[in-house]
Structure formats: C-alpha cells, structure tokens
Amino acid sequence: MPEATEPMVLLQAMADPVRWTVLATLAGAPRCVCKLQEQVPIAGNLLSYHLKVLREAGLVTTSRRGRWVDYALAPDAAERMRAALPDAAMAAVNA
C-alpha cells in the first residue's frame, strides 16, 4: 500500500462506529466472533464485513482455534492508528 494512502485507509476503517466498537473491545483482550457479537449486537454477516475491513487495514489479526476464529488487535495497531492522525490532531492530543 503506498505510504500516502495508508493513513486514509486506517482512518476510514476506524471512523465507522461499529468498527470503532470492535477495536475498543479488542483493546481489552482477544475475542472470538461469538463474544464480539455479544458486544456488537448486529447481524453476523455485517459483523463479518466489518471484521474483514479491519483485517484488510491490518488493524486486527486472526487465529483459528478448532471451529472458532479469534480476533485480536494487530501488535502495531495502536502505533499505526496514532501515526495516521494528521500532525495538527496530534498536537491537540499532546497539548
């Protein structure tokens, strides 16, 4: 992914309220889809779509446990999300 488009992809992925809720939930601990669905009460196919967007943005990772798929924040997700913010936003956060 070209360097200039990565921040936009990350910001678009984070900006959706459902995806933000998923990211906030995964910040606490990895979860299986069934546990995520308890926290984000939307149809399973919609949750799958939002998880796919987050995976494609590189913000979440998956691991298979038998029939279950566990989701976790990518190890560098927080750093990449902070880096995606424009410099002016970072100055306001650090002020």
N, C-alpha and C positions, 0 to 999 in steps of 0.2 A: 504494500500500500504506500503510495507516495507520501512523503513527510507532511505536505501541506494539507492533505485530505484527512489524515488520521484524527486530528482534533475534532473536525466536523463530524466524522463517523462516531466518535466516542460521545460527543455532546448530544447528537441525535439519539443515540442508544440510551443515554442516561436521562434525557428530558421527558420521556414518557412516564406518566405516574405509575403504571403497572410495573415497568422495568425498574424504576427507582425503588419501589417497594421490594421487589425481588432482590436488588442489590443490597438494600438495607437489611433484609432478612439474612442474606448470606454473609453479611459482615459479621454477624454473631457467631455463625458456625455453618459448616456444610450441611445441606439438607437434601433428602430425596424428593422427587417430584410430589409424592403424596403429602409430605409435610409442607412443601411450598404451597400446594393447593389449599391447605388449611389457612395459611397466612394471606394468600391472594385468592379470594373466592371468585374465580372466573372459570369459564368453561375450559376443559382440558386442552382442547385444540388451540384456544387463544393463549393459554399459558405456554404451550409448546412453541408457538410462534414467537412469543416474547423471549423465551429462553434461547431460541435459535438466533435472534437478533443479538442478544448479549454474547453468545458463543462466537458469532461471526465477528463481532467487535473485539473479541479477545478479552472480554471482561470476566467471563466465567469459564470454568473448566468442568469436565465431566469425568466420572469414573463409574464403571459398571460393577455392580455387586449382585451377582446372580441375575434375577429378572429386574432388579432395581437400578436406576441411574441416579447417582448422587451428583449434586451441583455444588460448586464452591467458587468463591472469588478467585480469580487468577492471582498468583503471587504478586504480580506487579500492577494489579488493577488500581489500587488507591493512588499510586505514584503516577500512573498514566492518566487517571481522571484529573488529578491536580495539574498535571502538565498541559492538559487540553484547554484549561481555562486561559482566557486572554490575560496579558500582563496587567491590565487595569483591574480586572477582577481579583487577581492575586494580591495586588497592592491593597485593595479594600479589605480582603480577608485578613491580611497580615497587620493591618493598621490597629 
